[in-house]
Amino acid sequence: QGQLVESGGGRVQPGGSLRLTCAATGNIFSEYIMGWYRQAPGKQRELVASVMPRGIANFAAFVRGRFTSSRVNAENTMSLQMNNLGSSDTATYYCNRTPDPTLPWGPGTQVIVSS
């Protein structure tokens, strides 16, 4: 069925930047709309961005203008560039298909925004 692995998280100060990567194994990636999701402590998982197979991305209002995303289908990878991070961006970030996240969830990568 394939696997998803997220990486690139860490601790950053408010206003800082991070670049996350999603790597997929198996034929699960290139033909599908992929999404970036996040789950903050005590909150439900939410969709951050939808990335079309050809790379066009749509972002949730709370990150629009600060986050960008790209994908390389031939390498089964997708990235999320996060700029001007704030404390509300603290969460574990995941990738999966969207609108239906039917793949097994990966481990996620934790982002902590703190001074």
C-alpha positions as a LaTeX table, in Angstrom:
\begin{tabular}{lrrr}
\hline
Residue & $x$ (\AA) & $y$ (\AA) & $z$ (\AA) \\
\hline
Gln1 & 0.00 & 0.00 & 0.00 \\
Gly2 & 2.95 & 2.29 & 0.45 \\
Gln3 & 4.23 & 4.45 & 3.22 \\
Leu4 & 4.52 & 8.12 & 4.01 \\
Val5 & 7.36 & 9.62 & 5.99 \\
Glu6 & 7.53 & 13.24 & 7.04 \\
Ser7 & 10.70 & 15.02 & 8.07 \\
Gly8 & 12.19 & 18.45 & 8.61 \\
Gly9 & 10.44 & 19.54 & 11.76 \\
Gly10 & 12.12 & 21.11 & 14.74 \\
Arg11 & 12.08 & 24.01 & 17.13 \\
Val12 & 12.13 & 27.50 & 15.72 \\
Gln13 & 11.64 & 30.99 & 17.07 \\
Pro14 & 8.60 & 33.06 & 16.14 \\
Gly15 & 9.12 & 34.55 & 12.73 \\
Gly16 & 11.41 & 31.76 & 11.67 \\
Ser17 & 11.15 & 29.27 & 8.82 \\
Leu18 & 11.21 & 25.52 & 8.33 \\
Arg19 & 10.99 & 23.26 & 5.32 \\
Leu20 & 9.19 & 19.98 & 5.70 \\
Thr21 & 9.45 & 17.02 & 3.37 \\
Cys22 & 7.04 & 14.20 & 2.68 \\
Ala23 & 8.48 & 11.07 & 1.10 \\
Ala24 & 6.25 & 8.34 & $-0.25$ \\
Thr25 & 7.08 & 4.77 & $-1.15$ \\
Gly26 & 5.09 & 2.71 & $-3.59$ \\
Asn27 & 2.87 & 3.90 & $-6.39$ \\
Ile28 & 0.75 & 6.05 & $-4.15$ \\
Phe29 & 1.73 & 9.57 & $-4.96$ \\
Ser30 & 2.01 & 10.99 & $-8.44$ \\
Glu31 & $-1.59$ & 10.76 & $-9.62$ \\
Tyr32 & $-3.20$ & 12.00 & $-6.44$ \\
Ile33 & $-3.92$ & 15.28 & $-4.79$ \\
Met34 & $-1.69$ & 15.29 & $-1.75$ \\
Gly35 & $-2.32$ & 17.23 & 1.39 \\
Trp36 & $-0.37$ & 18.63 & 4.28 \\
Tyr37 & $-2.16$ & 18.26 & 7.58 \\
Arg38 & $-1.32$ & 19.26 & 11.09 \\
Gln39 & $-2.48$ & 18.38 & 14.55 \\
Ala40 & $-1.82$ & 20.64 & 17.47 \\
Pro41 & $-1.88$ & 19.26 & 21.01 \\
Gly42 & $-5.44$ & 18.71 & 22.13 \\
Lys43 & $-6.90$ & 19.62 & 18.76 \\
Gln44 & $-8.19$ & 17.76 & 15.76 \\
Arg45 & $-6.11$ & 17.22 & 12.70 \\
Glu46 & $-6.65$ & 19.93 & 10.10 \\
Leu47 & $-5.81$ & 20.37 & 6.45 \\
Val48 & $-3.11$ & 22.93 & 5.78 \\
Ala49 & $-2.61$ & 22.62 & 2.04 \\
Ser50 & $-3.76$ & 20.63 & $-0.98$ \\
Val51 & $-1.20$ & 20.07 & $-3.71$ \\
Met52 & $-2.48$ & 19.02 & $-7.12$ \\
Pro53 & $-0.58$ & 16.41 & $-9.15$ \\
Arg54 & 0.94 & 19.12 & $-11.31$ \\
Gly55 & 1.96 & 21.19 & $-8.32$ \\
Ile56 & $-0.70$ & 23.85 & $-7.94$ \\
Ala57 & $-1.36$ & 24.28 & $-4.26$ \\
Asn58 & $-4.25$ & 25.67 & $-2.27$ \\
Phe59 & $-3.73$ & 26.76 & 1.31 \\
Ala60 & $-5.90$ & 27.17 & 4.33 \\
Ala61 & $-6.54$ & 30.78 & 5.22 \\
Phe62 & $-4.52$ & 30.55 & 8.41 \\
Val63 & $-1.29$ & 29.83 & 6.48 \\
Arg64 & $-1.93$ & 31.50 & 3.16 \\
Gly65 & 0.83 & 33.89 & 2.24 \\
Arg66 & 3.27 & 32.27 & 4.65 \\
Phe67 & 3.46 & 28.68 & 3.40 \\
Thr68 & 4.28 & 27.33 & $-0.04$ \\
Ser69 & 4.47 & 23.78 & $-1.30$ \\
Ser70 & 5.95 & 21.89 & $-4.18$ \\
Arg71 & 6.20 & 18.30 & $-5.27$ \\
Val72 & 8.45 & 16.15 & $-7.42$ \\
Asn73 & 6.34 & 13.27 & $-8.61$ \\
Ala74 & 9.26 & 11.40 & $-10.14$ \\
Glu75 & 10.86 & 11.28 & $-6.72$ \\
Asn76 & 7.62 & 10.79 & $-4.77$ \\
Thr77 & 8.39 & 13.76 & $-2.60$ \\
Met78 & 6.58 & 16.89 & $-1.56$ \\
Ser79 & 7.80 & 19.83 & 0.44 \\
Leu80 & 6.20 & 22.48 & 2.61 \\
Gln81 & 8.09 & 25.73 & 3.06 \\
Met82 & 6.85 & 27.50 & 6.15 \\
Asn83 & 7.79 & 31.13 & 6.74 \\
Asn84 & 6.96 & 33.65 & 9.42 \\
Leu85 & 6.01 & 30.92 & 11.83 \\
Gly86 & 4.00 & 31.72 & 14.90 \\
Ser87 & 3.09 & 29.86 & 18.04 \\
Ser88 & $-0.20$ & 28.80 & 16.51 \\
Asp89 & 1.77 & 26.78 & 13.95 \\
Thr90 & 3.07 & 24.49 & 16.67 \\
Ala91 & 1.83 & 21.04 & 15.72 \\
Thr92 & 2.78 & 17.71 & 14.29 \\
Tyr93 & 2.64 & 17.86 & 10.52 \\
Tyr94 & 1.60 & 15.00 & 8.30 \\
Cys95 & 1.06 & 14.33 & 4.63 \\
Asn96 & $-1.59$ & 12.15 & 3.05 \\
Arg97 & $-3.98$ & 12.15 & 0.17 \\
Thr98 & $-6.75$ & 14.68 & 0.15 \\
Pro99 & $-9.70$ & 15.08 & 0.33 \\
Asp100 & $-9.73$ & 11.47 & 1.55 \\
Pro101 & $-6.64$ & 10.59 & 3.55 \\
Thr102 & $-6.83$ & 6.91 & 2.75 \\
Leu103 & $-3.19$ & 6.01 & 3.22 \\
Pro104 & $-1.78$ & 4.89 & 6.56 \\
Trp105 & $-0.61$ & 7.94 & 8.43 \\
Gly106 & 3.11 & 8.42 & 8.72 \\
Pro107 & 4.85 & 9.32 & 11.96 \\
Gly108 & 4.56 & 13.04 & 11.30 \\
Thr109 & 7.18 & 15.64 & 12.03 \\
Gln110 & 6.89 & 17.93 & 15.01 \\
Val111 & 7.14 & 21.68 & 14.68 \\
Ile112 & 7.55 & 23.77 & 17.79 \\
Val113 & 7.48 & 27.53 & 17.53 \\
Ser114 & 8.73 & 29.05 & 20.72 \\
Ser115 & 11.03 & 31.77 & 21.92 \\
\hline
\end{tabular}
